[in-house]
Amino acid sequence: MVVRIATIIWAGAWNNRGDFYASLPGTYVKTVNPVLWDSPDMTGAMGYHLDTYYHGPAQYLTLYPIAYLDSYEQIAWALLPLYIVALGLAWLCLHRALSALAPGRDLRVPLFAATFLFFPLLQAFIQREFEVVVFLAMSFALLQLVRNRTTIASAAFAYIAWFKYIPLMLLGYCALRWWARAVVVFVVTSAAIVGLTHLAFGLPEFYNNNVPSHAAQVFRVFDYGFHLDAGGVLNGDGFCNGWFETETTLTNLRHGLCAISARAPWLPPNVIYLAICVMVAIGYLVTHFRLQRHARYSEGSIEEGWRRALEFSIIVTICSCFFFAHYYYLIALAIPLLVLLVRFMTRDHRGRLIAWAASYVLISAFVVPIGILSRLANRDMWAQFVGGGWFLYGELILVALVMREYWELGVRAQTTAEQAPAIS
């Protein structure tokens, strides 16, 4: 464990160019620091000398000080210790939140191991992805939910949402729970973020970014197909648009289903995807209204804390798995995985723990360092992992586990409420 973490930190010192690098520098750097704007080691970035932004305002506001550094190398070295601290704080928030839900249990070892062996987290750290900061905000939000500080959690929700917009569904969650003050705080915080963004950057180009177009892909569900491009590489169309057989970074449900369908054309990926979406939506809403009607949990109770932890886990899982997602986006899945781990440990659910382990191993690229696996197998195991859609099975198991726990929570609440008159 110690060796694994040490090697990751070492790798992070040198192998640090991912999507975060590609999305820099942002138009404002042109006037704030022309040296960084013209830095030779930024020429490979998608945003180099382009008057645009590739993410929402939360990233650029949070990391505004890096604009005063003169090269990406300086930025990468500056972020290395900051991201170590961010991950440490995220773990601390998760440990405190889950310890409150499982009083009397020493969770330090299992939570530490499950967090820092999780490969999406390690990849996000190595590449300096802003998802590390978002993961900290999510962990902080979970802690505030468990502590019944919904307005503080809602402010964190707004911060998360204005990085990639898709988590705006967190506003819907607050509204569904009838947390009026939390809704107001979300709106006010969002207005502050957008206002500060306009003040700091001007914003004629800010809304010309690729996040909404990627999010819009989720609505392309009515047809699918595959074709060979000029180089003989198989590409997807319609529902599978954006998938191609040599792709090695995208790991959402859509791409996993398309990877399988490319080998089994009789399998309709869009139909399966829609069926999963419908089942999750119905399961969530039925359970929500069942809990609203029957649950008698007091604010701040362990039962209410578990309800919120499971609801938040479902939303995080949906945001991470059902939309456009590079592998390191799955860092957020550490939250539902840890919530389920503690829940299964405290209830002695051995069968579900085995299913949890299978999900964890499949999402985490088999846990063993992928370089070692590639040498042992004498093939590129990362390409096999993504191209074969192995991550998909882990995501589906995770969705099933978290939805089952939430469903059973609602069933128990209804059963208890119905038995209450007879008991009295």
C-alpha positions in Angstrom: 0.0 0.0 0.0 2.8 2.4 1.0 4.8 1.4 -2.0 1.8 1.9 -4.3 1.2 5.5 -3.0 4.9 6.4 -3.2 5.1 5.2 -6.8 2.0 7.2 -7.8 3.4 10.4 -6.2 6.7 9.7 -8.1 4.8 9.1 -11.4 2.7 12.2 -10.7 5.9 14.3 -10.6 6.7 13.5 -14.2 3.7 12.1 -16.1 1.3 14.9 -15.6 -0.3 15.8 -18.9 -4.0 14.9 -19.2 -7.2 16.7 -20.0 -6.4 19.4 -17.5 -3.3 20.3 -19.5 -5.3 20.1 -22.7 -8.0 22.5 -21.5 -5.5 25.3 -20.5 -4.8 28.1 -20.5 -8.1 30.0 -20.9 -8.5 33.2 -22.8 -7.9 35.4 -19.7 -4.3 34.3 -19.6 -3.6 36.2 -22.8 -3.8 39.5 -20.9 -3.0 38.3 -17.3 0.3 36.6 -18.2 1.4 36.6 -21.8 4.5 34.6 -20.9 2.2 31.6 -19.9 0.0 32.3 -23.0 3.1 31.9 -25.2 4.9 29.2 -23.1 6.6 26.6 -25.4 5.3 23.7 -23.2 1.7 24.8 -23.7 1.7 24.4 -27.5 0.2 20.9 -27.3 -2.8 22.0 -25.3 -6.2 22.2 -27.1 -6.7 25.7 -25.7 -3.3 27.0 -26.8 -3.8 30.5 -28.4 -7.6 29.9 -28.6 -10.1 32.4 -27.4 -12.2 29.9 -25.5 -12.6 27.9 -22.3 -13.1 24.2 -22.0 -14.8 23.9 -18.7 -17.2 25.8 -16.4 -16.2 28.8 -14.3 -15.5 26.9 -11.1 -12.2 25.5 -12.4 -10.9 28.9 -13.7 -11.9 30.8 -10.6 -10.4 28.3 -8.2 -7.1 28.0 -10.0 -6.9 31.7 -11.0 -3.4 32.1 -9.3 -1.8 29.6 -11.6 -2.2 32.1 -14.4 0.7 34.0 -12.9 3.1 31.0 -13.3 5.1 31.1 -16.5 4.9 27.5 -17.8 2.8 24.3 -17.5 5.8 22.7 -15.7 5.6 25.3 -13.0 1.8 24.7 -12.8 2.2 21.0 -12.5 4.8 21.2 -9.7 2.7 23.8 -7.8 -0.4 21.6 -8.0 1.3 18.4 -6.8 1.5 19.2 -3.1 -1.9 21.0 -3.2 -3.6 18.0 -4.7 -2.0 15.7 -2.1 -3.5 18.0 0.6 -6.9 18.0 -1.3 -7.1 14.2 -1.4 -6.1 14.0 2.3 -8.9 16.4 3.2 -11.4 14.5 1.0 -10.5 11.3 2.8 -10.9 13.0 6.2 -14.4 14.3 5.2 -15.4 10.8 4.1 -14.0 9.2 7.2 -15.9 11.5 9.4 -19.2 11.2 7.5 -19.1 7.4 7.4 -17.9 7.1 11.0 -21.0 9.1 12.0 -23.1 6.5 10.2 -21.3 3.6 11.8 -20.5 4.7 15.4 -18.1 2.5 17.3 -16.5 1.0 14.2 -12.8 1.7 13.3 -13.0 2.4 9.6 -9.6 3.9 9.1 -7.8 1.0 7.4 -10.6 -0.2 5.0 -11.5 3.4 4.0 -7.9 4.4 3.5 -7.1 1.3 1.4 -10.3 1.6 -0.7 -9.7 5.3 -1.3 -6.0 5.3 -2.2 -6.0 2.1 -4.3 -8.8 3.4 -6.4 -7.2 3.9 -9.9 -9.5 6.6 -11.2 -8.4 8.7 -8.2 -4.8 7.9 -8.8 -5.0 8.8 -12.5 -6.8 12.1 -11.7 -4.0 12.9 -9.3 -1.2 12.0 -11.7 -2.7 14.1 -14.5 -3.5 17.1 -12.2 -7.2 16.9 -13.2 -9.5 19.4 -11.5 -11.7 16.4 -10.6 -9.5 16.1 -7.5 -10.8 19.4 -6.3 -14.4 18.5 -7.2 -13.9 15.2 -5.3 -13.0 17.2 -2.2 -16.1 19.3 -2.7 -18.3 16.2 -3.0 -16.8 14.6 0.1 -17.3 17.8 2.0 -20.9 18.0 0.8 -21.6 14.4 2.0 -20.2 15.3 5.4 -22.5 18.3 5.6 -25.5 16.2 4.5 -24.9 13.6 7.2 -24.5 16.4 9.8 -27.8 17.9 8.7 -26.2 21.1 7.4 -28.1 21.1 4.1 -27.5 24.8 3.3 -23.7 24.3 3.5 -24.0 21.2 1.4 -26.1 23.1 -1.2 -23.4 25.7 -1.5 -20.9 22.9 -2.3 -23.4 21.4 -4.7 -23.5 24.7 -6.7 -19.7 24.9 -6.7 -19.6 21.3 -8.1 -22.3 22.0 -10.7 -20.5 25.0 -12.2 -17.5 23.0 -13.1 -19.3 20.8 -15.7 -23.0 21.8 -15.4 -24.3 18.2 -15.4 -24.4 18.0 -11.6 -27.1 20.8 -11.8 -29.3 17.8 -11.0 -28.2 18.4 -7.4 -30.5 21.4 -7.4 -33.3 19.0 -8.4 -32.4 16.8 -5.5 -32.7 19.7 -3.0 -36.0 20.7 -4.5 -37.3 17.1 -4.4 -36.4 16.9 -0.7 -38.3 20.2 -0.1 -35.2 21.9 1.3 -36.3 25.5 0.4 -33.3 27.2 2.1 -30.9 24.8 0.3 -32.5 25.7 -3.0 -32.1 29.4 -2.3 -28.4 28.9 -1.3 -27.8 26.9 -4.5 -29.2 29.7 -6.6 -27.4 32.5 -4.7 -24.1 30.6 -4.8 -24.5 30.0 -8.5 -25.2 33.7 -9.1 -22.1 34.6 -7.2 -20.0 32.1 -9.2 -21.3 33.4 -12.5 -21.0 37.0 -11.4 -17.4 36.6 -10.3 -16.6 34.8 -13.5 -17.9 37.7 -15.6 -16.1 40.2 -13.4 -12.8 38.3 -13.6 -12.8 37.1 -17.2 -15.3 39.2 -19.1 -16.8 36.1 -20.7 -17.5 36.8 -24.3 -16.1 33.4 -25.0 -16.8 31.5 -21.8 -20.0 29.9 -23.0 -18.3 28.6 -26.1 -17.0 25.4 -24.5 -17.4 21.7 -25.1 -19.3 20.7 -21.9 -22.8 21.3 -23.1 -22.2 19.5 -26.4 -20.9 16.4 -24.6 -23.9 16.6 -22.2 -26.3 16.9 -25.2 -25.0 13.5 -26.5 -27.1 11.8 -23.8 -30.2 12.7 -25.8 -29.1 10.8 -28.9 -30.7 7.5 -28.1 -33.0 6.7 -31.1 -30.6 5.1 -33.4 -27.1 3.6 -33.5 -24.7 2.1 -36.0 -21.0 1.5 -36.9 -18.9 2.4 -39.9 -15.3 2.1 -40.9 -13.4 5.3 -41.4 -10.8 5.9 -44.1 -8.1 4.3 -41.9 -10.2 1.1 -41.4 -11.0 2.0 -37.8 -14.6 1.1 -36.6 -16.5 4.2 -35.5 -20.0 4.6 -33.9 -22.9 6.6 -35.2 -26.0 8.0 -33.5 -26.2 6.7 -29.9 -22.6 5.5 -30.3 -21.3 8.7 -31.8 -17.9 9.4 -30.3 -17.1 5.7 -29.8 -14.3 4.1 -31.9 -12.6 0.8 -31.4 -9.2 2.2 -30.5 -10.5 4.6 -28.0 -8.8 4.2 -24.6 -10.2 7.0 -22.3 -14.0 7.1 -22.3 -15.6 4.8 -19.7 -19.3 5.6 -19.3 -22.2 3.3 -19.7 -22.8 4.5 -23.2 -19.3 3.7 -24.4 -19.2 0.4 -22.6 -22.5 -0.7 -24.2 -21.3 0.4 -27.7 -18.0 -1.5 -27.2 -20.0 -4.7 -26.6 -22.5 -4.0 -29.4 -19.6 -3.5 -31.9 -18.7 -7.2 -31.3 -22.3 -8.3 -31.0 -24.3 -6.1 -33.5 -27.6 -7.8 -32.5 -27.3 -6.2 -29.1 -29.1 -2.8 -29.1 -27.0 -0.5 -26.8 -29.5 2.4 -26.9 -32.4 0.1 -25.8 -30.4 -1.3 -22.9 -29.2 2.1 -21.9 -32.8 3.5 -21.9 -34.0 0.5 -20.0 -31.4 1.1 -17.3 -32.3 4.8 -17.1 -36.0 4.0 -16.8 -35.4 1.4 -14.0 -33.1 3.7 -12.1 -35.5 6.7 -12.4 -38.6 4.6 -11.4 -36.7 2.9 -8.5 -35.4 6.2 -7.2 -38.7 8.1 -7.4 -40.8 5.3 -6.0 -38.4 4.9 -3.0 -38.2 8.7 -2.5 -42.0 9.1 -2.3 -42.3 6.0 -0.1 -39.7 7.5 2.3 -41.5 10.9 2.2 -44.7 9.2 3.2 -43.6 6.6 5.7 -40.2 7.4 7.1 -40.2 8.9 10.5 -36.5 9.7 10.7 -35.5 12.6 12.9 -33.2 15.2 11.5 -29.6 14.3 12.3 -30.4 10.7 13.0 -28.3 7.8 11.7 -31.2 6.6 9.6 -31.7 9.9 8.0 -28.0 10.1 7.5 -28.0 6.8 5.6 -30.8 8.0 3.5 -29.0 11.1 2.4 -25.7 9.2 1.9 -27.5 6.7 -0.4 -29.4 9.4 -2.3 -26.2 11.4 -2.8 -24.4 8.2 -3.9 -27.1 7.6 -6.5 -26.8 11.1 -8.0 -22.9 10.9 -8.0 -23.1 7.5 -9.8 -25.5 8.8 -12.4 -23.4 11.9 -13.1 -20.3 9.8 -13.4 -21.6 6.8 -15.4 -24.5 7.9 -17.5 -22.9 11.0 -19.2 -19.8 11.7 -21.2 -17.0 10.4 -19.0 -13.2 10.0 -19.3 -11.8 7.3 -16.9 -10.5 9.8 -14.3 -14.1 11.2 -14.0 -14.8 8.0 -12.1 -12.9 9.4 -9.2 -16.3 10.4 -7.9 -17.4 6.8 -7.7 -15.1 6.4 -4.6 -18.0 8.0 -2.7 -20.7 5.5 -3.4 -18.2 2.7 -3.2 -17.1 3.8 0.3 -20.7 4.4 1.4 -21.7 0.8 0.3 -18.5 -0.7 1.9 -19.3 0.7 5.3 -23.0 -0.2 5.0 -22.2 -3.8 4.1 -19.6 -4.1 6.8 -21.9 -2.8 9.5 -24.7 -5.1 8.4 -22.6 -8.2 7.8 -23.8 -8.5 4.2 -21.1 -11.0 3.0 -22.7 -11.7 -0.4 -23.0 -8.0 -1.1 -19.5 -7.4 0.0 -18.4 -10.0 -2.7 -20.4 -8.1 -5.3 -18.9 -4.8 -4.0 -15.4 -6.2 -4.4 -16.2 -7.3 -8.0 -17.4 -3.8 -8.8 -14.4 -2.2 -7.2 -11.9 -4.4 -9.0 -13.6 -3.9 -12.4 -13.9 -0.1 -12.1 -10.4 0.2 -10.7 -8.8 -1.5 -13.7 -8.1 -4.7 -11.7 -6.4 -2.8 -8.9 -2.9 -4.3 -9.7 -0.8 -1.6 -11.5 -1.7 -1.9 -15.2 1.9 -1.8 -16.3 2.6 -5.0 -14.3 -0.5 -6.7 -15.8 0.6 -5.7 -19.3 4.0 -7.3 -18.8 2.6 -10.5 -17.3 0.0 -10.8 -20.1 2.4 -9.6 -22.8 -0.3 -7.2 -24.2 -1.7 -3.8 -23.5 -4.1 -4.5 -20.7 -5.3 -0.9 -20.6 -6.5 -1.1 -24.2 -8.1 -4.5 -23.3 -9.8 -3.0 -20.2 -11.3 0.0 -22.0 -11.9 -1.6 -25.4 -13.4 -4.7 -23.9 -15.8 -2.6 -21.8 -14.7 -4.3 -18.6 -15.5 -1.1 -16.6 -19.1 -1.4 -17.7 -19.7 -4.5 -15.6 -18.3 -2.8 -12.5 -20.5 0.2 -13.1 -23.6 -1.9 -13.6 -22.9 -3.8 -10.4 -22.4 -0.5 -8.5 -25.7 0.9 -9.9 -27.5 -2.3 -8.9 -26.0 -2.3 -5.4 -26.7 1.3 -4.5 -30.3 1.2 -6.0 -31.0 -2.0 -4.0 -29.9 -0.5 -0.8 -32.0 2.6 -1.4 -35.0 0.5 -2.4 -34.7 -1.7 0.8 -34.5 1.5 2.9 -37.9 2.5 1.5 -39.4 -0.9 1.9 -38.3 -1.1 5.6 -39.7 2.4 6.3 -43.1 1.4 4.8 -43.2 -1.9 6.7 -42.3 -0.2 9.9 -45.0 2.4 9.4 -47.7 -0.2 8.6 -46.8 -2.3 11.6 -46.7 0.6 14.0 -50.5 0.6 14.8 -50.5 -3.1 15.5 -47.6 -2.8 17.8 -49.1 0.1 19.7 
